[in-house]
Amino acid sequence: MILCITEKPSVGKDIAKILGANTSRQGYYEGNGYCVTWTYGHLCTLKEPADYTETWKRWSLSSLPMIPDKFGIKLIPQKSIKDQFSVIKKLIKECDEIINCGDAGQEGELIQRWVMQKAGCKKPVKRLWISSLTDDAIKEGFRNLRSEKDLESLYIAGLCRAIGDWILGLNATRLYSMKYGERGQVLSVGRVQTPTLALVVSRQQEIENFIPKDTWELGAEYRSVLFKSSLKPFDNEESGKLVIEEILSLPMIIKDVEKKKGKEAPPRLFDLTSLQVECNKKFGMGADLTLRTIQALYEKKVTTYPRVDTTFLTDDMYSKCKSILNNLTQYSELLQPLRGKQLKKSKKVFDNSKVTDHHAIIPTGQALPAGLSKEELNVFDTISKRFISVFYPDCVFEQTVVKSEVGKYKFKTTGRIILDQGWKAVYKSTESDLSEIGAEDGLRSDNNTILPDFKIDESGPQIPKLIKKTSQPPKYYTEGTLLKAMETAGASVEDEDLREALKANGIGRPSTRAAIIEILYKRGYIRKERKSLRATEAGIDLISVIQEELLKSAKLTGIWEGRLRQIEKGEYSAEEFIRQLKQMINEIVISVLKDNSNRRIQTEQKR
């Protein structure tokens, strides 16, 4: 008998149907030489401190740091979990071979292997690795089962992550709670949650300490177009007025008119983080709600695996894309321009070197089931339109740069005309790409302006202007912008290529970032005001009392995350990673114990 272990009962039911295991039993299906059972997500967890020694049961500074000689796992103490584990353990003893059908990712690998270890499994194990739950994808996955050894480094990386969170989280939480918390109060500290909180606190303090500064930019109006001076903005109005007086009666002379065609490629396909950012911006959906929604769409077989950190597809997916597009019948109008043409194959979409476990999130081409929620429909529409758009042509525009002089002073203005909307037609943009965009004083200015037909050496009267600018503070984080900051370890990045490069050292994983933000809400360290995230007094106090940069620096934490990714690829030693974590917590404990400030932080959390 072959035993298949899935991560959820719903997935188990789908797989059992395909395998012909049609007889329902308590906790599993059987038939056709197969048994199909399931976990409920995590059945096992790392042992708690008190499971290792009675000494660690009581919170005490003298017992820190707590570092077991060997980490162990245990069942989560819930009756439903114990009952299901008994079913799995019995089936493992009876089977000849096991197929691990857990979610195809680091967390899924860890969940399933811990259960098999706890059950004392000695049977041969193969791995089902699929990116969608459609019948065809499942069948193809069973035809191409992977060896468990192929995914050993993925499991090791997940194990290192869990151990790292245990070592830093449990020790640092006890350390700071006992050293700085009011009696019985818990100050939650974590490997990822604390640097994430530090990002929010730092941004908030930057805003609160911001001092606005006024500057004055020199401009000149000519033929109803605002030309901007190449001079640096003036720090005071008087200096600008002196130049105004100097050029007031002088004509503007057009010195150069340069027109260039340019192209704008479609935006990249979605990974989980960029999808969460987009849904937060468009629909106000929180990161956790977006994750739950896309997970539901995956389980309903209409989108692919969601917990991904790549925006690329593999080359072999190209041949499947036409069929997927053809099945998106609700978008027939948008698909019409693609009919009868060979689909575009861009390196910004198809690149094997940018895909490890799973490809970007796309539709599967399955029909939408009835009864989808508003959120599910919105997320599906967002994913589908992005998928359609990457096969459209680039947006083509003409960029015009006009340079001029007024006396000895140089000026410039720019304009853009959209010649072919290309992929932008998918979104039916209401932006006035083909009309003038107003600027200060109602004048046409830079960016997307349509300019008059300027000629070199033409000249005429101009009206000099001083335009007052007041510097603005950065914006508070939203859940969307905080996710982007976590992905890039705090760097502000808009360029998609640079964003891809910085992912290697982002903090947290795509699948866990939403949960980290939820933890910060739960701990009372951050709150939401409309869409903006604000740090609470307790959150600000906690970050201020933590002097150890390794605990609160997004950049340094990002380096640790990069090492976990290296472990996943077999490029870094797990032993060295754990050794450095142990050394780090030792140094942190010594440093905190030396602090004689007697500071106290008030929170709502009790231990």
MARLUMDREN-82240 format. One record per residue (C-alpha): y, x, z; residue in one letter. Coordinates in steps of 0.1 Angstrom, whole numbers, padded with zeros to 4 digits, always signed. Example, Ala and Ser with C-alpha at 12.3 -4.5 7.8 and 13.67 -1.06 7.14 Angstrom:
BEGIN
-0045+0123+0078a-0011+0137+0071s
//
This chain:
BEGIN
+0000+0000+0000m+0035+0012-0008i+0062+0004+0017l+0098-0001+0006c+0125+0001+0033i+0159-0014+0024t+0191-0014+0044e+0196-0052+0045k+0174-0083+0043p+0192-0096+0012s+0185-0064-0007v+0149-0065+0005g+0146-0100-0009k+0159-0089-0043d+0136-0059-0045i+0106-0078-0033a+0111-0104-0060k+0112-0077-0087i+0081-0059-0073l+0061-0091-0070g+0060-0090-0032a+0064-0128-0030n+0046-0136+0003t+0071-0138+0032s+0061-0124+0066r+0080-0119+0098q+0104-0091+0090g+0090-0082+0056y+0076-0094+0022y+0042-0084+0008e+0023-0087-0025g+0012-0068-0056n+0004-0036-0036g+0039-0035-0019y+0054-0043+0014c+0092-0046+0015v+0110-0045+0049t+0146-0036+0060w+0168-0023+0087t+0200-0040+0098y+0222-0011+0090g+0220+0014+0119h+0189+0009+0140l+0192+0043+0155c+0220+0064+0170t+0224+0098+0186l+0215+0098+0223k+0243+0093+0247e+0252+0120+0273p+0233+0102+0301a+0201+0103+0280d+0201+0141+0282y+0208+0146+0319t+0218+0125+0349e+0247+0150+0354t+0264+0137+0323w+0262+0101+0334k+0293+0105+0356r+0326+0115+0340w+0335+0148+0354s+0358+0176+0342l+0333+0202+0357s+0305+0190+0333s+0326+0197+0302l+0318+0206+0275p+0286+0186+0271m+0265+0203+0245i+0227+0194+0243p+0203+0222+0235d+0189+0198+0209k+0203+0165+0197f+0180+0135+0198g+0181+0099+0185i+0173+0066+0201k+0171+0029+0191l+0202+0009+0196i+0193-0013+0227p+0193-0048+0211q+0164-0072+0209k+0167-0079+0172s+0168-0042+0164i+0138-0034+0186k+0118-0063+0171d+0126-0052+0135q+0118-0015+0144f+0084-0026+0156s+0077-0042+0123v+0088-0011+0104i+0068+0012+0127k+0036-0009+0122k+0041-0009+0084l+0046+0028+0083i+0013+0034+0100k-0005+0011+0075e+0011+0023+0043c+0001+0051+0020d+0035+0059+0006e+0071+0051+0014i+0101+0044-0009i+0134+0048+0008n+0156+0020-0006c+0186+0025+0016g+0222+0025+0003d+0225+0055-0021a+0249+0076-0001g+0252+0099+0029q+0253+0072+0055e+0224+0053+0039g+0203+0085+0038e+0210+0091+0075l+0202+0055+0086i+0168+0055+0068q+0157+0089+0078r+0165+0084+0115w+0144+0052+0114v+0114+0070+0098m+0118+0099+0122q+0118+0076+0152k+0087+0058+0139a+0069+0092+0136g+0065+0089+0099c+0042+0115+0082k+0037+0097+0050k+0051+0109+0016p+0085+0095+0008v+0103+0089-0025k+0139+0078-0029r+0153+0048-0049l+0188+0058-0061w+0208+0031-0078i+0245+0023-0084s+0242-0015-0087s+0219-0042-0075l+0213-0059-0109t+0177-0065-0118d+0179-0040-0146d+0194-0013-0124a+0167-0018-0098i+0139-0017-0124k+0153+0015-0139e+0156+0030-0104g+0119+0024-0097f+0110+0040-0130r+0130+0071-0120n+0123+0075-0083l+0137+0108-0068r+0120+0132-0045s+0131+0131-0008e+0136+0168-0010k+0163+0164-0036d+0184+0147-0010l+0177+0169+0019e+0212+0185+0019s+0228+0150+0018l+0209+0141+0050y+0218+0174+0066i+0255+0168+0059a+0253+0133+0074g+0236+0147+0104l+0263+0174+0108c+0289+0147+0106r+0273+0126+0133a+0268+0156+0156i+0303+0168+0149g+0317+0134+0159d+0296+0135+0190w+0306+0169+0201i+0344+0165+0195l+0346+0127+0202g+0327+0124+0234l+0339+0157+0250n+0375+0153+0240a+0377+0117+0250t+0363+0125+0285r+0385+0156+0287l+0418+0138+0279y+0409+0106+0298s+0403+0124+0330m+0431+0149+0326k+0459+0126+0314y+0447+0089+0317g+0456+0066+0345e+0427+0059+0369r+0398+0045+0349g+0416+0044+0316q+0402+0058+0284v+0421+0080+0260l+0400+0078+0228s+0400+0111+0208v+0381+0116+0176g+0376+0142+0149r+0391+0119+0122v+0409+0092+0142q+0433+0116+0161t+0447+0134+0130p+0450+0100+0113t+0470+0088+0143l+0491+0120+0142a+0500+0112+0106l+0514+0078+0117v+0532+0093+0147v+0547+0121+0127s+0560+0098+0100r+0575+0074+0126q+0593+0102+0144q+0606+0115+0111e+0621+0081+0104i+0635+0076+0139e+0651+0111+0139n+0664+0108+0104f+0701+0114+0100i+0715+0099+0067p+0736+0122+0046k+0762+0110+0020d+0766+0129-0013t+0786+0121-0044w+0772+0126-0079e+0795+0131-0109l+0789+0108-0139g+0808+0098-0170a+0807+0065-0188e+0806+0068-0226y+0798+0039-0250r+0786+0018-0219s+0761+0045-0210v+0762+0065-0178l+0758+0103-0184f+0750+0123-0153k+0765+0157-0146s+0744+0189-0143s+0765+0198-0112l+0749+0196-0078k+0760+0165-0058p+0792+0171-0038f+0790+0171+0000d+0824+0154+0002n+0843+0129-0019e+0874+0151-0022e+0856+0179-0041s+0844+0154-0066g+0878+0138-0070k+0892+0172-0080l+0868+0174-0109v+0875+0138-0118i+0912+0147-0121e+0903+0177-0142e+0883+0158-0168i+0901+0124-0167l+0919+0127-0200s+0893+0148-0218l+0869+0134-0245p+0831+0135-0243m+0815+0154-0271i+0778+0148-0280i+0761+0182-0284k+0725+0173-0289d+0702+0143-0295v+0665+0150-0291e+0639+0124-0298k+0602+0130-0289k+0572+0107-0290k+0550+0107-0259g+0519+0091-0247k+0508+0076-0214e+0471+0074-0208a+0455+0044-0189p+0452+0048-0152p+0419+0061-0139r+0390+0039-0129l+0388+0030-0092f+0371+0049-0064d+0370+0031-0030l+0403+0045-0017t+0424+0038-0048s+0409+0003-0049l+0419-0003-0013q+0454+0011-0020v+0458-0012-0050e+0446-0043-0032c+0469-0035-0003n+0499-0032-0026k+0491-0062-0048k+0476-0087-0024f+0484-0073+0011g+0447-0069+0018m+0438-0045+0047g+0416-0016+0040a+0387-0031+0060d+0390-0065+0042l+0389-0048+0008t+0358-0028+0018l+0340-0059+0030r+0350-0078-0001t+0339-0051-0026i+0306-0048-0006q+0301-0085-0010a+0307-0082-0047l+0282-0054-0049y+0256-0074-0031e+0263-0103-0054k+0255-0079-0083k+0288-0082-0101v+0302-0047-0093t+0287-0013-0088t+0282+0007-0056y+0315+0007-0037p+0315+0037-0013r+0324+0062-0039v+0350+0090-0041d+0351+0096-0079t+0371+0079-0106t+0347+0090-0134f+0316+0077-0152l+0287+0099-0164t+0284+0104-0202d+0252+0083-0203d+0272+0053-0191m+0292+0053-0223y+0263+0035-0242s+0262+0008-0216k+0299+0000-0215c+0300-0021-0247k+0274-0045-0233s+0293-0047-0200i+0325-0055-0218l+0308-0081-0240n+0295-0099-0209n+0330-0102-0194l+0335-0134-0212t+0363-0146-0190q+0384-0118-0205y+0377-0126-0242s+0414-0125-0251e+0419-0090-0236l+0387-0078-0253l+0397-0091-0288q+0416-0059-0297p+0384-0039-0290l+0362-0059-0312r+0347-0042-0343g+0359-0008-0331k+0341+0022-0316q+0349+0024-0279l+0373+0052-0270k+0355+0080-0250k+0380+0099-0229s+0373+0129-0208k+0395+0112-0181k+0368+0085-0179v+0335+0102-0188f+0328+0135-0172d+0294+0145-0157n+0309+0174-0137s+0331+0149-0117k+0302+0127-0106v+0277+0136-0079t+0259+0106-0063d+0277+0076-0079h+0302+0069-0106h+0335+0049-0103a+0335+0013-0094i+0331-0010-0124i+0318-0045-0132p+0281-0048-0139t+0285-0074-0166g+0266-0100-0146q+0279-0135-0146a+0301-0144-0116l+0283-0167-0091p+0300-0199-0080a+0319-0201-0048g+0336-0167-0047l+0365-0164-0023s+0401-0158-0033k+0398-0122-0022e+0366-0117-0041e+0381-0131-0073l+0413-0109-0069n+0393-0077-0063v+0369-0085-0092f+0399-0092-0115d+0415-0059-0105t+0383-0039-0112i+0376-0056-0144s+0411-0052-0159k+0411-0015-0150r+0377-0011-0167f+0389-0029-0198i+0422-0009-0199s+0405+0025-0202v+0392+0016-0236f+0426+0006-0249y+0448+0031-0267p+0474+0051-0249d+0509+0036-0244c+0531+0053-0270v+0568+0057-0264f+0598+0075-0278e+0618+0096-0254q+0655+0103-0262t+0675+0130-0244v+0712+0131-0252v+0733+0161-0240k+0771+0161-0239s+0801+0180-0227e+0834+0170-0211v+0855+0201-0210g+0834+0228-0194k+0811+0204-0177y+0777+0194-0191k+0762+0159-0189f+0729+0143-0199k+0713+0109-0203t+0678+0098-0212t+0662+0067-0226g+0628+0055-0236r+0615+0029-0261i+0580+0016-0259i+0566+0018-0295l+0531+0006-0287d+0522-0009-0254q+0486+0001-0257g+0467-0003-0224w+0498-0019-0207k+0491-0050-0228a+0461-0056-0205v+0484-0062-0176y+0509-0083-0196k+0536-0065-0177s+0569-0083-0170t+0587-0050-0169e+0615-0050-0194s+0602-0019-0212d+0620-0030-0244l+0653-0039-0228s+0679-0021-0209e+0675-0016-0172i+0707-0019-0151g+0721+0010-0131a+0750+0015-0108e+0781-0004-0119d+0760-0024-0144g+0758+0006-0167l+0727+0017-0186r+0714+0049-0171s+0682+0071-0171d+0645+0062-0172n+0636+0033-0196n+0670+0026-0211t+0674+0019-0248i+0703+0041-0259l+0729+0035-0287p+0725+0056-0319d+0744+0088-0308f+0753+0114-0334k+0758+0151-0328i+0795+0161-0327d+0807+0125-0322e+0833+0122-0295s+0855+0097-0277g+0871+0087-0245p+0850+0087-0214q+0855+0073-0178i+0845+0098-0151p+0829+0083-0120k+0818+0094-0086l+0786+0077-0075i+0780+0077-0037k+0744+0083-0027k+0731+0080+0009t+0698+0098+0017s+0670+0076+0028q+0643+0082+0054p+0607+0082+0043p+0589+0048+0045k+0566+0038+0072y+0530+0040+0063y+0512+0009+0051t+0474+0008+0052e+0474+0017+0015g+0497+0047+0018t+0479+0059+0050l+0446+0058+0031l+0461+0080+0004k+0474+0103+0030a+0440+0106+0046m+0425+0113+0012e+0449+0142+0005t+0450+0155+0042a+0486+0143+0045g+0500+0156+0013a+0523+0133-0007s+0507+0132-0041v+0513+0108-0070e+0498+0129-0098d+0462+0117-0104e+0449+0151-0114d+0462+0168-0082l+0449+0139-0061r+0414+0144-0075e+0417+0182-0066a+0427+0174-0030l+0399+0150-0023k+0376+0178-0014a+0396+0184+0018n+0406+0148+0026g+0399+0135+0061i+0371+0110+0066g+0349+0096+0039r+0359+0067+0016p+0334+0045+0034s+0347+0053+0069t+0385+0055+0065r+0390+0017+0068a+0369+0018+0100a+0391+0046+0114i+0422+0025+0109i+0405-0004+0126e+0396+0018+0156i+0433+0028+0160l+0443-0008+0161y+0415-0016+0186k+0425+0013+0209r+0461+0001+0209g+0474+0033+0193y+0489+0016+0162i+0501-0019+0154r+0512-0037+0122k+0547-0050+0116e+0544-0070+0084r+0528-0044+0061k+0542-0014+0080s+0521+0006+0105l+0538+0016+0138r+0525+0039+0165a+0526+0024+0200t+0539+0042+0230e+0504+0051+0240a+0497+0065+0205g+0529+0086+0206i+0522+0099+0241d+0486+0109+0232l+0497+0129+0202i+0524+0146+0222s+0500+0156+0249v+0475+0171+0225i+0486+0207+0219q+0454+0217+0201e+0462+0216+0163e+0425+0215+0154l+0424+0181+0170l+0454+0165+0154k+0462+0184+0122s+0451+0165+0090a+0451+0198+0071k+0428+0216+0095l+0405+0185+0098t+0405+0184+0060g+0391+0219+0060i+0362+0207+0082w+0356+0178+0059e+0355+0202+0030g+0328+0221+0047r+0308+0189+0052l+0310+0184+0014r+0298+0220+0009q+0269+0213+0032i+0261+0182+0011e+0260+0205-0020k+0239+0231-0002g+0268+0256-0004e+0275+0260+0034y+0254+0265+0065s+0249+0236+0088a+0242+0260+0116e+0275+0277+0111e+0293+0244+0110f+0278+0233+0143i+0284+0267+0159r+0321+0266+0150q+0324+0231+0164l+0308+0242+0197k+0332+0272+0199q+0361+0249+0191m+0353+0224+0219i+0349+0252+0244n+0383+0265+0235e+0399+0231+0238i+0384+0224+0272v+0397+0257+0285i+0431+0251+0271s+0435+0216+0285v+0422+0225+0320l+0450+0252+0322k+0477+0225+0317d+0495+0219+0350n+0520+0193+0337s+0504+0163+0355n+0513+0140+0326r+0498+0105+0326r+0494+0081+0296i+0491+0044+0300q+0466+0024+0278t+0447-0008+0279e+0413+0008+0275q+0390+0010+0305k+0358+0029+0309r
//
